[in-house]
Amino acid sequence: MSIWTRISAALSALASGEGLSAVFDRLRTPPEQSVAFTIAVIALSAKMAKADGQVTRGEVLAFREVFHIAPEDEAGAARVFNLARQDVAGFEAYATRIKAMFADQSQILTDLMEGLFHIAMADGVYHPNEDAFLGRVAEIFGLPEAEFRSLRSRFVSDAVPDPYAVLGVTPETPLAEIRKTWHRMAREAHPDRMISRGVPAEAIRMAERRMADLNAAWEEISEAHAR
């Protein structure tokens, strides 16, 4: 059974008029958590699309990059997106429910933020309203400011990302400590670790970019110290 079939089943199980946000209370344990993760990214993305006032083709294509969507499952994905856009509940209500569901799994909240950044940047423009939206979601999720800046540095930059910001350290941080941080972040980014947290296999492409960004940052920093 594909994740989109399971999503459709979850949505169909909702009582009439409950609203999409109520689904999160029903999906607290594996394997349903992978369904919840997918719905959370798409639902918050639908709310974020309202932040800059439009849904671009690039944002739609970004869903295909974060999640592998088979042709037969496109209707299910579109249904989640449209329900979220139409739901009267605000994005803060969504974010609060998602935070409660993953309260003891802070890393999966970072995974969610990464998916949102990926989709926000799909059109090549980081709208001020998107920044405010993502900042508020990160605040509700309880993400440290340094972690939010690290994510933003990886996805939003007019130039090459600052390697220290990517790893959440500073140029004054001892190299040994930076190495430990890199190792820890790389371990958390491993696909097996992400799947164990409830990130669906369809979204593991995010790990590939994260690993590339982390390794590039460490390589640049270590080479600078060697010189």
ABEGO torsion letter per residue (X at the ends): XBAAAAAAAAAAABBBGAEAAAAAAABABOAAAAAAAAAAAAAAAAAAAAAAGBBBAAAAAAAAAABBBBAAAAAAAAAAAAAAAABABBAAAAAAAAAAAAAABAAAAAAAAAAAAAAAAAAGBBBAAAAAAAAAAAAAAGBBAAAAAAAAAAABBABBBBAAAAAGBBAABBAAAAAAAAAAAAAAABAAAAAAAGBBAAAAAAAAAAAAAAAAAAAAAAAAAAX
